[in-house]
Amino acid sequence: MKEAILEGERHFVISEVPEPVLDSNEVLIKVHYCGICGSDLHTYIGGVPTRYGHKYSGEVVAVGSDVTTLKKGDRVTAECALSCGECFWCKRGEIGLCESFYLYWAQSPCGFATYTKNKYHQLHKLPPMMSYEEAALAEPTAVALHAVNQSQTKIGDVVAVLGLGPIGQLVARLTKVSGARKLFVTEASHSRINLIGDIADEIIDINTTNPVDRILELTEGRGVDIVFECSGAISATQQSLSVARRGGTVVLAGICLHSIELLVSTIALKELTVRGAMIFHSDEFATALNLIAEKKIDVKPLITAILPLEQINEGFEKAVSGDGGKILIKP
């Protein structure tokens, strides 16, 4: 079978490799679509040979001897978060905080391949009317849902989403489903601005408008109830504290790997709640799948490119450019 393997900085090679060998509790999946994740980009740029391709959908082609809940031909998508299942955090259901999370992550099979495998309990059958393309966005929808749940957004809240990459796009849609009264979004990419459509009450193009000044103007100087930082950018992370109202909540859903200067006293003086959002819980994945199946949110418009495995480098470079929405690879 074919698999994309990173060999050096920003360079995948398509190699012939053996098919995965199943343990008794595992399932072999023929991959139909696998999405490029923002978290893949950091290691892609740095040439780190780790796991790539965790947002996938596909068809069951074989099952281990202990698997009774799935059979050949079933259509599935997978939870990407692999955990030990035994540490303090796993027993609380907080698998994204597992003490061995990154070890398990690095050792798990790649989704940018003809076939991949997963533990049967981490697979979800697709609802009858759901396409493989939509199912490949179940995982990022679960990540976005976890961020919204972390915020405790309620009916009538005024919300700002900073950054309209795929996670920001999904967070914006989910806050509306959760009852947000007003939604303001900020973004630099015109293609991503176009993707948000009429979901937002105001779209702030940060190339021409100061987002802090405009959001404060829109809220009569108070700021918003909930801020989601979804870009991972230094500037947006700094702005998130400024646009939150007194007593408001800031959720950091983007991954910023840089040191940032913050006036930390702002958190105390404004009595802000600042929360991180990492991966999702298993029940959130199931909920995300149902939200897509029931058309509560429409993820299809967020898919802006579908490329064959042989063009995976082109797909990653598109993602690195920060333009467009979700890019799917079709092995």
Backbone hydrogen bonds, N-H to C=O, Kabsch-Sander energy under -0.5 kcal/mol:
donor,donor_aa,acceptor,acceptor_aa,energy
3,E,15,S,-2.0
4,A,112,F,-2.6
5,I,3,E,-0.6
5,I,13,V,-2.7
7,E,11,H,-3.1
10,R,44,Y,-2.6
11,H,8,G,-1.1
13,V,5,I,-2.7
15,S,3,E,-2.8
15,S,13,V,-0.7
17,V,1,M,-2.6
17,V,15,S,-0.6
26,E,23,D,-1.8
27,V,118,N,-2.4
28,L,62,A,-2.6
29,I,116,T,-3.3
30,K,59,E,-3.1
31,V,29,I,-0.7
31,V,114,T,-1.8
32,H,57,S,-2.7
33,Y,57,S,-1.5
34,C,329,I,-2.2
35,G,55,K,-3.0
36,I,327,I,-2.4
37,C,35,G,-0.5
40,D,37,C,-1.2
41,L,37,C,-0.7
41,L,38,G,-0.8
42,H,38,G,-0.7
43,T,39,S,-0.7
44,Y,40,D,-2.1
45,I,41,L,-2.6
46,G,42,H,-1.5
47,G,43,T,-0.8
47,G,44,Y,-0.7
48,V,43,T,-2.6
50,T,48,V,-2.0
55,K,35,G,-0.6
56,Y,54,H,-0.8
57,S,33,Y,-2.2
58,G,76,V,-2.6
59,E,30,K,-2.1
60,V,74,D,-2.9
61,V,28,L,-2.6
62,A,28,L,-1.2
64,G,26,E,-2.5
66,D,24,S,-2.2
67,V,64,G,-1.5
68,T,66,D,-0.6
73,G,60,V,-3.0
74,D,71,K,-2.0
76,V,58,G,-2.9
77,T,124,H,-1.9
78,A,56,Y,-1.1
79,E,122,Q,-2.8
82,L,80,C,-0.8
91,K,87,C,-2.1
92,R,88,F,-0.6
92,R,89,W,-0.7
93,G,90,C,-1.7
94,E,89,W,-2.2
95,I,93,G,-1.2
97,L,94,E,-1.9
98,C,95,I,-1.5
101,F,98,C,-1.7
104,Y,100,S,-2.4
105,W,101,F,-2.6
106,A,102,Y,-2.1
107,Q,103,L,-1.2
108,S,104,Y,-0.9
108,S,105,W,-0.9
111,G,52,Y,-1.4
111,G,53,G,-0.8
112,F,52,Y,-0.8
113,A,111,G,-1.7
114,T,2,K,-2.5
116,T,29,I,-2.3
118,N,27,V,-1.6
120,Y,25,N,-2.4
122,Q,119,K,-1.7
123,L,120,Y,-1.5
124,H,77,T,-2.9
126,L,75,R,-2.4
130,M,127,P,-1.8
135,A,131,S,-2.2
136,A,132,Y,-1.4
137,L,134,E,-1.9
138,A,135,A,-1.7
141,T,137,L,-1.6
142,A,138,A,-2.1
143,V,139,E,-2.1
144,A,140,P,-2.4
145,L,141,T,-2.5
146,H,142,A,-2.2
147,A,143,V,-1.7
148,V,144,A,-2.2
149,N,145,L,-2.7
150,Q,146,H,-2.4
151,S,147,A,-1.4
152,Q,148,V,-1.0
152,Q,149,N,-0.5
153,T,148,V,-1.1
156,G,179,G,-2.8
157,D,154,K,-2.0
159,V,157,D,-0.5
159,V,182,K,-2.7
160,A,226,I,-2.3
161,V,184,F,-2.5
162,L,160,A,-0.5
162,L,228,F,-3.1
163,G,161,V,-0.8
163,G,186,T,-2.2
169,Q,165,G,-3.0
170,L,166,P,-2.0
171,V,167,I,-2.9
172,A,168,G,-2.5
173,R,169,Q,-1.8
174,L,170,L,-2.5
175,T,171,V,-2.4
176,K,172,A,-1.4
177,V,173,R,-1.8
178,S,174,L,-1.9
179,G,176,K,-1.2
180,A,175,T,-2.5
181,R,157,D,-2.5
182,K,157,D,-1.3
184,F,159,V,-2.7
185,V,202,E,-2.3
186,T,161,V,-2.1
187,E,204,I,-2.0
193,I,189,S,-2.0
194,N,190,H,-2.2
195,L,191,S,-1.1
196,I,192,R,-1.0
196,I,193,I,-0.6
197,G,193,I,-0.6
197,G,194,N,-0.7
199,I,196,I,-1.8
201,D,183,L,-2.5
202,E,183,L,-1.4
204,I,185,V,-3.1
204,I,202,E,-0.5
205,D,203,I,-0.7
206,I,187,E,-1.7
206,I,204,I,-0.8
208,T,205,D,-1.7
209,T,205,D,-2.0
214,R,210,N,-2.3
215,I,211,P,-2.4
216,L,212,V,-2.3
217,E,213,D,-2.0
218,L,214,R,-2.4
219,T,215,I,-1.1
220,E,217,E,-1.2
221,G,216,L,-4.0
222,R,219,T,-1.9
224,V,243,V,-2.8
225,D,158,V,-1.4
226,I,158,V,-1.8
227,V,249,T,-2.6
228,F,160,A,-2.7
229,E,227,V,-0.6
229,E,251,V,-2.7
230,C,162,L,-2.6
230,C,228,F,-0.8
231,S,162,L,-0.7
237,T,233,A,-2.0
238,Q,234,I,-2.2
239,Q,235,S,-2.4
240,S,236,A,-1.7
241,L,237,T,-0.6
241,L,238,Q,-0.7
242,S,238,Q,-0.7
243,V,239,Q,-1.9
244,A,240,S,-0.7
245,R,224,V,-3.0
247,G,270,K,-3.6
248,G,245,R,-2.2
249,T,225,D,-2.4
250,V,273,T,-3.3
251,V,227,V,-3.2
252,L,250,V,-0.5
252,L,275,R,-3.1
253,A,229,E,-2.0
253,A,251,V,-1.0
254,G,229,E,-2.2
256,C,254,G,-0.8
257,L,255,I,-0.6
262,L,260,I,-0.7
264,V,262,L,-1.5
266,T,263,L,-2.3
267,I,264,V,-1.4
268,A,264,V,-0.9
269,L,265,S,-3.3
270,K,266,T,-2.2
271,E,268,A,-0.7
272,L,267,I,-2.3
273,T,248,G,-2.3
274,V,272,L,-0.6
275,R,250,V,-3.1
275,R,273,T,-0.5
277,A,252,L,-1.4
284,E,281,H,-0.7
285,F,281,H,-1.5
286,A,282,S,-1.7
287,T,283,D,-2.0
288,A,284,E,-2.6
289,L,285,F,-2.2
290,N,286,A,-1.9
291,L,287,T,-2.5
292,I,288,A,-1.9
293,A,289,L,-2.4
294,E,290,N,-2.8
295,K,292,I,-1.4
296,K,291,L,-2.2
297,I,291,L,-1.2
299,V,297,I,-0.7
302,L,299,V,-1.5
303,I,300,K,-1.8
304,T,302,L,-0.9
304,T,326,K,-1.8
305,A,326,K,-1.0
307,L,328,L,-2.6
309,L,330,K,-0.9
311,Q,308,P,-2.0
312,I,309,L,-1.7
315,G,311,Q,-2.1
316,F,312,I,-2.6
317,E,313,N,-2.2
318,K,314,E,-2.0
319,A,315,G,-2.0
320,V,316,F,-2.7
321,S,317,E,-1.7
322,G,319,A,-1.3
323,D,318,K,-1.0
326,K,302,L,-3.2
328,L,305,A,-2.8
328,L,326,K,-0.5
329,I,34,C,-3.1
330,K,307,L,-3.2
